[in-house]
Amino acid sequence: MARAAVLGRLTWRAATVAAVRQENATARTLVLDVPGWQGHVPGQHVDVRLTAPDGYSAQRSYSIASAPGTGRLELTVQRVDDGEVSSYLVDVAEPGDVFELRGPVGGYFTWQAAGSPPVLLIGGGSGVVPLMSMIRARAAAGDGLAPFRLVYSTRTPATLLYGDELAAATGVEIVLAYTREAPPGSARRSAGATTCRT
């Protein structure tokens, strides 16, 4: 039975882009319909494979941004200079496009609500994507869970991912550390500026 579950996760599946959301100038979220998707645990990722008409293919791994059980899978992708896959996903992919993915993959850095102690999440740039899956899963689980704190390093307010959603998050203390340019009114420190929101 366990072998069948592993093989199921490692089978390439068609994923159809249902919607896209621009997160900042270099990143966007793709909302995907994936028939036969068996769910994931917050913190996992998937492999994405693109295949050109001439048969050339390229694949990369991307963290899952959505909470489990939402019906659709969300990936937030940041464009990498000269990145074959990220450039397509950020600049070209539109609703109706289809590509392949497999997963979920990974189980060492995940979060589950049952019996969770207080959680400290630390990430920077697109490294916040799997942490957002955890924050969304916590919100879906409701009140009464252990407290969350997110320390999020970003260059400037313009490079922040999920800014509006994080500003509205409840039950999560958000500490933003700006490494290049802080928003007006933020306190400056030698290592950058920080803003704390709860």
C-alpha angles and dihedrals in degrees: 000000000000090000090054091051092051092048090050091054091049095051115105111242132189113252120195120204106237097175143346130217123195109228098180138329094293105028139057140172121241116206108208138196108212114181111218094018106161097198136256144234119248108266098037127117141205135223114239121204125194120192123196123217089256090058097256110140137188130186138192137173122248131185119244112246100187127087116246118268097028093121095239132061119235126202122184110205128190117205114247118204108261090002110153096200101032093049091055094045094047102036108024115023114102135177110293095032116126130209135157130262138171132197158005092240129182133040108182099082103041137119132221125185098225111099094347118168119213110303130222113193120191123184145141135208113340088349086087091070098088089041089056089055088056093047091049091048090051091051091050091050091059135221127332097058126126114277121270127211122189120197105193122186116202133162099233139345087265093060094051116120120216092005098159093042093050091048089056097041116123126205091024126098109215121203113185117198112195112202100186113016128008126205116261113282097023118132114252124226131179092257094046137283128303134205122191121205127175 
